[in-house]
Amino acid sequence: MIQLGRRRVKTPAVCGSVMGRTVEEMEIMKSKALDSGADLIELRVDRLKSFRGWERLLEDDLPMILTNRSSREGGFFRGPDSERINVLIQGMEKGVPCVDIELSTPPGLCDKVLSQARWEGTTAIISFHDFSKTPPPKTLRKIARRIESKGDIAKIVTLARNLEDVIRLLDFVGGAKLSIPLISFAMGEVGSLTRIISPLLGSPIVYASVGKPTAPGQFDVGTAKRLLHLVGA
């Protein structure tokens, strides 16, 4: 089980990552994710053309992760970090159980989100993405320890170009030994295997697509559910 705010979710959980250019599109995709069997929803609001009325996406009493991903971390939000962070704070004030904040966020703004999360009882995922490579396990462990001192859940994602990168990532996941949950996998076609193997090593959440993938090598929700069942996760 993993704690997301006041909600406890059985693991490994398949998280449907929902994006859309309008709130209406995101509502449709959210319904599709649930119909496909998603255990929780990630609201990728960074894709929205306008944030007007976006809070209604939070009205359902569901386990949800609110993410407003910056462009430097592979997302679509191109405004100031202060504006991006304010969306997360608004979401917490509306009761979203979990937010994702990038480790690369300016320290003052990151602390602002984490302070608000503690006040609201919101779970904070601190995420790190490397879109060019998979660093050695020793390097990844250093990053994990930085996250461990700040957040409730660590999320570390790399790019796998070959089997050696896959082995590096899985070596890291299997030997991390953190005091907080660790979500970790590798992007890319080669890395897609880690999305299913990492849960066998304790990674609690599998991110899956609803429609167009939000990251390279991502399975759709239904496929991720079937694969996890096949490997006995």
LINCORHU-V895653 format. One record per helix or strand of 2 or more residues. SS is the DSSP state (a for helix, b for strand). FROM is the first residue (numbers start at 1). LEN is the number of residues. If there is no record, write none. Layout:
ss->{SS SS}
from->{FROM FROM}
len->{LEN LEN}
This chain:
ss->{b b b a b a a b a a b a b a b a b a b a}
from->{2 7 13 23 40 45 54 64 71 81 98 107 123 137 153 163 181 192 205 221}
len->{3 3 6 13 5 3 5 4 3 13 5 14 7 12 7 13 7 10 5 11}
